[in-house]
Amino acid sequence: MARGTAGQGRRRRQHGRPTGRWLRTLLAVLITGAVVFPLSAAARPTVPAPAPAVLAPVTAATLQGTYAAHRANAAQASRMAAEHGDRHRAAAVRALADPDRSLLAFDGRGTGRATEVLGDLARADRIAVLVPGSDTGLDTYGRFRAAALALHRQLATQAPEGSRTAVVAWLGYETPGTVSTAVTTTVRAEHAAPHLRALVRVLRSVTAPDPHITLVCHSYGSVVCARAASGLDVADIVLLGSPGTGADTAAALGTDARLWAARGADDWVEHVPHISAGLFGTTVGFGTDPLSPEFGARLFDAGDGGHSDYFDPGSPSLTNLTRIVLGRGVEVPRV
């Protein structure tokens, strides 16, 4: 498999010390987030929901029972949301309670968390785990699931005979709002990382021996994957539309997994300054661009799409994601 470089097909900005203009922009974002996000969150009342189902550790033998228990919990959450008058949340959660859905985890409280399996997890030898970015919750879960479905369908058509694939849509953490202070730091990612590690352990306990696991990490989700990467038992980690990882180099992530990175030509993340600075008692920004040669990831072609287009059917990005999950070669960035 070819290793791309920043000189292949795209110009890369030189990333030095943050300029005064970028720092002023960053401060403006922080101030806006500090004001707008709390006000918008306060405007929406908390939707009541039951506590998550308490179950024994998941095994291949208990997998179907686990799915059923979480569907029942989702059905109860839907009824409670409807009684509360939140028809949108009630409908979103009702869909998750459908008998055809396979929920490895569910929590309807707050913005919500859910882990959904597409495919036969117990028999899968190739598994892709999708890790979402900002503004993903139960209310917006449909668009996240659509991405998982697109990858699942592509894998089903491209997998070699005898190979079984599964896709896991992991909404397993409280994602930051796009307009918020949280989206500029690694705090949410650090909280999420232990839960992602726990998921990978579960997947290895219920699947066929030694499945090939790929993390597909979009936007802020790439920060989560980077925080979880050290010692994580996965074969590949893919960073899509990443603002950075909080690490200067791929080697600094402490993983033996192959690390991939791609960004669509029309993705606005390209214009995010790749800085890391101490502000207000925390670290703001995510440092080195994952597509830069100094970071050291394997690059692949993501086409001309924008930040939300990586899973569009027929796109170069979806084609190459499928190849990575299946262990095949990918297209390097175009000249």
Phi, psi and omega in degrees: 000136185281145175259119181281163174231162181294340180281350182273090168092352183216146175273139179246135176289150173280130184252102178250213179288147182297135178279165177300324181295316180294321179295321177296319178297316180297317178297322178296319178297316180298316181295316178299314180297320182296332181266310188289313186296312179299323180294317181292323179292322181291335183288340181257117180294152178293132180272125180293148179201154178287160172294154179300153176297136178263115187230161173291162177309142184284135173228172177301324182288330184260004188301313182295323176295324176297313178303313184296320181296319180287328174297319178297320178296320178295322178297319178294319178298323178296316179297319180293321178294320179296317178296330178283346179095008179263088184292327181295311178296319180301317181291318181298318182282327177301322179298323179291337181276359180301140182302338180277353182271148182241100184259116177278338177201153176202137175214111184274002182281149179062222178286343173094154176221146178203143173235115184244139180255131173247115183110181182268093187298319185296336183249003186285138173251352175228119184232131173250131177249118179270128180243115188277167176260208188295159176059034175248123178207189180298327181291337180243016187298330183304318181289327176293316179296326179299322177295317179297319179297318181299316179292320180299315180295319180295319178297319182298326181277335186258345183295140178294157180302133180094348179266140179241134184241156174215151176237134178246117176271106187256094169263074189252014178211165177278105182287150178283158172284148179300321176256088180195160175291329184298330185286350181260000181232172180267006187301309180298323180295321179294323176291326184282329189306315180298328180289324177291320177298319180297321178300314181299322177296320178297315181301320181288338181276342185246354186255179176302158182304130173052059177290152176276112183251131177239128172269126178248107195245115186257131171057236180298337175302334177291331175291320177299311181298322179296320180291332181269351195294324188300117178075004182287134186273073176228158183272323185221145172232124183247127179254114181250126178054044187277135174280355186132172184242351188089358178244151181282330183219161176298322181299329182291346179284344175069038180236148174270355180292150171291132183251124183243152177214144177205154176212132177294151183297336182251021180278124182295342180299337178304333184266001176287129180293133182268080182234166172216119186219147176276117179220137175055035175081009178220174178261126182250136180095165189236012171073216191305137175296124180298343178270357182281151181297328181291338178286314172095022176277162172277125183264151174215161185287127176247007176074201186262007188288172178263194189294335183252015189251009188292339182250018178295130178305135179084355182282152176301325181294314180294321177301315182286327174299318178298318179296321179295313181299324181274358177079026180256173177291162180231167177275129175282165179307145183287148177280000000 
